[in-house]
Amino acid sequence: MSSTLIERLHGELDRLPLVDPHTHINPHAPASTTLADILGYHYYTELAHSAGLPREQIEGPEVTPREKVARLATKLPDLENTIQHHWLLEMCREFFGFQEDSIHPGNWETLYNLADKKMSSPNWEQQVLDQSRLLGVFLTNDFDDPLTGFDTKKYIPCLRTDDLVFHLTNPTVQARLKSASAVDVNNPATLRQAVGQLFEHFHRNGAKACAISLPPDFSPAAVTDAEVAAIFEHLSTATDDEKKTLSQFVFWTLAEFCAEFKLPFDLMIGVNRKVYPAGVYQGQDLFDQRTSLIQYRALFNAFPQVTFPISVLSHAANQELVSYSWIFPNVVTNGHWWYSNIPAYIETDCRSRLQAVPQTKQIGYYSDMYKLEFALPKFGMYRRTLAKVLAEDFVIARGWSEDKAVQLGKTTLRDNVQRIFGV
């Protein structure tokens, strides 16, 4: 196969302006202010910790940005083989003009100063958006976010609901819900009223999705008001079984409002929290093989009018996701999440999706980023992988024209985001 074919396809895909359908961007501080904001991303801190850097040297309020970068730089040579290190180098070359092939204790200060000079530009945020060809990014908004002080056309709200589903028995969450909805939740009807107020608020402010991260053992189910009414009388002392029932009730209520407000419900399935409690911040969570989409069959059947973009943590779970997207009209494959977000897994998963799932039911990629600078290398990685799959499986294997292959890439990268989310 000619590498120039892949390069031509990649060149066409690289020109596409994109909307990133899932990030953790803070719209009030979307771009980095120092190199420490970039190296503080959990991929680097957890890999450095895994390679031997004590957590105490990475975290803590007394660690200055320069100190953090200096300490992490001692472990960057150990990470040169990783795709995350490649993201870092690509960012530093494209944004800061860094020319060296590696980052290490001998040159980190030079890089830090280059980054500092660029990031201090008054229009740095817009420079990053323009250079990354980003038209907009989806946010991850707490349910009580006022959604003020930012451009909701550029930074698109998304209602994140983990706290509502899994922590409603926490008095702090109850107080936040009351403050956000002006409803005193003490029974199923008032819970439904409060959630409705949240959806009204988010819809009014341009929200385009509802989203939640789900553990492997969660199984959505319809729960009647009568089954949960008594639980509301003693939320703070609810048993584990009662908490499970309450979670199912709240989750099902969210799905009902997604149907009413015509919002896609993003499900990120399979994460186990705090598997490694001694790990760095955001470097404690993993997955296992207990997750199955069979647990969601009642949900998918009950809400045919709701689109469910699904992300799975495990590469092994991708075949099941492909099969569900193959059969269910309302199930959509969504990105390459977290531990599956490396080229080896992306290529296989992307290839299987393109071979089996209708092209209009695939959201090719999202960055999951916390700072804007990461869109460029992450989408770059995906586009290079996608170009390879399109070249091998469609142009060469099936005799497609290059234009037709590029259009397939455009459909998964941009058109489906526009059609499914309306952006």
N, C-alpha and C positions, 0 to 999 in steps of 0.2 A: 504494500500500500504506500502511496506517495505521501510523504509528510507535508508536501505543499498543498495537498487537498485539505488536510486537517487545518492547515494554516489559513487557507482561504475561507473555509467555513467559520473558523474561529474569528477571523477578521470581520466577517459580516455580523456574527453574534455580538461581538465586542462593541459594535456601534449602537446597539439597541439601548434606548433610554428605558429605565426600569423603575418599578415600584417594589420596594422590599416588603413582603407581606407578613413578616414577623421579626421584630427586634425588641430590645430592652432599652432603647434610647430614652434618655431624659430630655424632653423637648426644651427644657430651660437651660440645659448645658449639653448640647448634642455632640459637640466636637471635643477632642482632647485639648488640654491646656499644657501638658508636659508629656514627655516620653513615658513617665511613670503611669499615666492613664492608659497607655497602650500596653505596657508590660505588666500592669496590674490586672489585666484580663485573666480570668481564672485558668485558661489554657496554659499560660506561661507560669503562673504561680504554682499550679498543681504539678506541672512537669518538672519545674525546678525543685519543688519539694520532693517529688518522687526520685529525682536524681541526687538527693542528699542535702539540700539546703533546709535547715530547720525552719519550721513554721514561724518561730519567734523572730527570725531575722527578716521575714517577709511581711508580717502583719504587725499592727500596733500603731497607735496614734503618734508615737514618738519618732517613727521612721519617716524621714523627709523624702520628697520625691527623688532627689539625687541619690540619697542613700539606698532607696529601694532599687533604683536602676543599677547602681554599682554592685549591689549584692546579687541581684538576678543575673547580671552580666557574667558572674563567675561560673554560672551553670549553663549559659547559652551555648558554649562549645559542645556540651553533651547533648544538646537538642538539635544540632545541625541537620540530622537525618529526618527530622519530623516535618510534616506539612505545615505545622504551626510556625516553625522557624522560617519556612519559606514565605508564609504570609507576612511575617515581620520584615524580612528583607525586601519583599516587594513593596510594602508600604514605605519603608525608609528610602528606597530608591525613587519611587514615583512621587512621593510627597516632599521629601527633604533633600533630594539630590545626593544621597549617600552612595558612594561608589565602591565600597569594599565588599568582599565576598562573604564576610562573616562579622559577627559582633562579639566582642570579647573584652576582658578587663583592660586591654591596651588601647581600645578605641571608643569605648562607650561614651566618654566625655565629649569627644568630637561630634558624635551622633546626637548626643543630648543637646548640645549647643545649636546644631543645625535645626533640630526639631523645635527648640525653643524660639528661634528666630522666625520660623515659618508660622508657628502656632500663635505668635503674638500679633499676627496681622489682624486688623480689625474685621476683615471679611473672611477669616479662615473657614468658618462653617460653610459658607457658600462656595468657597474654592473647592472644598472636599466634595460637596454635593455635585458641583459641575464636573470635576475631574472624574468622579465615580459614575457619572451619567445617571444620577438618581433624581427622579421626579418627585418621589415621596417615600416615606417610610412609615410602616405601621408601628404603633407603640404597644406597650403592655401596661395598661392603666389600672391601678387599684380601683375597686368598686366605688370608693369615696373620693376619687380624684375630681376636683372642681373643673378640670379641663379648661382652664383659663391661662392667659399669658403666652399663648403660642398659636402659630398658624395651623389650624386643624386640616387645611388642605395639603400642607406639606408634611406635617406630623399627624398622622391619621389615628384617632383614638380606637382602642380595642378594649373591651370590657373583660378584665381578667378576674376569674371567679373562684380561685382556689380557696381563699379565706372563707367565702360564703358557704362553700360545700363542705369543707373539712374542719373548719374552726368556728362554727357558729356558736358552739357552747362556751367559747372564750368570752368573758365579759367585755374585754376590750373590743372585740369584733362586733359584739352586740351594740356597744355604745357608738362605734363608727357607723354602723348601719342605721341606727336611729338618727344620728346627726345628718347623714347623707340623704335619707329618705323622708325625714320628718314623720316617721311612723314608729310607734312603740310596738315592737314585735313580741307578741305573747301567745300567738296561736297560728294555725296554718293560714287562716285568711289574712291576717296582718302581715305574715311573711310574704305571701303572694302580693299583697299591696305594696310592700316595701320594695320588692324586686321589680315590680312594675314601674315604680318611681325611678329606680336606677336605669332601667331601659329607656324610659322617656328622656332622662337627662343625657344619656350617651347618644341616643338617636338624634336628639336636638342639636348636639354638638358634633355631628358628622361621623360617629362611630360606624365602622364597617364590618365588625366581627365581634363575637364573644369567644373567649378562649379559656382553657383550663389544662393543667398538667395533672395526670392521673396515675395512681399507683397500680402495680400489677394485679392486685386482688380486688379492685373495685369493679362492681357489676351494676350498671344502671338498671333500675326497676321502677315501675309505677307504684307509688305508695299512696294510700288514701289519707285524707285528712284525719279520719278517725284513728288510723294507726299511729299517727304522730302527735295527736292533740295533747295527750298526757305528757309527752316529752317536753313540750314548751313550758310546762309548769315547774320543771326542775332542770333547766338546761345546764347549769353549772355542775350538777351532780349526775348527769346522764351516764349510764353504763356504756361499755364499749359496743354492745349490741344496739343500744338505743342511738348512739352516735352514728353507727352504720346506717340505720334506718333513716335517721334525719338527713344524712348526706345524700342518700338516694332520693329523698323527697325534694330537697333543695335542687339537686342536679336536674331532676325531671321538670321541676318548675322553670329552671333556666331554659331547658329545651322548648318548653311551651311558649315562653316569651320570645325565643329565637324564631319560632314559627310565626308568632304574631307580628314581630317587627321585621321579618324577612332578613334576618342576619345569619350568615354562616356561623357554625359552632365549631371552632378549631379544637380538636382533641389531640393532646400530646400524651401518648399512652406508654406506661411501663416504667416510670422512674421510682426507684427505692431511695428514700431520703436518709441521709446520715448513716450510710453503710460504713463509712470510715470517719468516725467522729474526730479523730486526731488530724484530719486533713485540713488544708487551708480553706478559706472561705470560698464556697461554691465548688470545692474540690472534694466533696464528701459523698456525693450521690452516684449510684450505679444502677444497673438493671439486672434482671435475671430472665430465665426462660419460661416463667409461669404465665406471662402475658399471652392472652389469646383474644382475638376480636370476637370470638363466639360469645364472650361476656357482654358484647354490645349489640347482639342481634335484636333484642327487644326494642332497643332505642332506634336502631336503623329502620325497623319495621313500623314502629309507631309514629315516626316523623318523616314520612317520605318527602314532605315539602321543605325540610331543612337540609341544607348542604353541610356535610361533615368533612372538612379537610382533615385528614388523619396523618399524624407523624408517629413513627415508632422508633424506639431507641435502638433496638437490636437489628443488625443486618439480617439475622435469621428470621425475624418477623416480617421481612419485606414480602416474601412470597405470599403470606396470608393477606397482607394489605393489598397486594396486586389482585388476588383472587376476589376479595370483597369489592374492590373497585370495578372489577370485571363484571360482577353480578348486580350489585346494588347501584341504582342510578344516583343516589344521594351520597355516596362515599367517594372521596377524591384523595388521591395520593398527594402528600404535601411535604416537599423538601426532603432534606437528608439531615436528620437531627442528631446533634451532639456527638455521641460515640460512633455514629455511622457517617460522620461528616469528614471522611478522608477519601482521597481519590479511588483507592482500591475498592471500597464498599460502594461509593457513589457510582462508579462505572458499571458494576454488576447490577446494582439496584435500578439505575437509570435505564440500562439495557433491557431489563426484564419488564419495566413499566412501559417503555416505548413499544415493546413487542406484543404486549398483552392488553393494555388498557386504552380505551378510546382517547385520542389525543386531546380532546376537549375536557378531560377529567384529570389532568395532571398539573399541579403547581410545581414547576421544576425546582425552585430553590428559594430559600430565605436565609438571611445572614445570621439571625439570632444575636446580633451584635449589641454591645453596650456603648460603643463610641463609633461615630460615623466613618472613621478611617478604615474600619474593617470591611466595609462593603466592597471596596475595590479588590483586595486580594481574595476574599472569599468567593465573590461572584466570578472573579477571574479563574479560580480553580475549577468552579463548576462549568463555566463556559468552555474551558479547554477540554474537560472530560466529555461534555456533551458533544463538542465538535468531533472528537474521536469516535464516539458511538455513532453519530450521524454519518460519518465518512465510511466506517466499516460496515455497518448494518444496513444502511439505506442507499448510499451512492454506489458503493462497490457491490454489496451482496444482492441488492434488488434493482440496481440500475436506475435509481432515482436521479433526477437532475439536481445539480447543486442548489438551484433556486428553491426546489421543492423541499430539500432537506433543511435549508435555512428557514423556510416557512414553518416547518415542524418545530424547529428550535424556538422560533419566535412565538409560536402558539403556547409552548410550555413555559417559556420565560416571561412573557409579557401579556399576551392576549387573554390567557385564562385568568390571570390575576385581575385584569380589567373586567372580564365578564362575570366571574364568581363574586368578586367583592364590590364591583361597581366603581372602580377607581382608575 
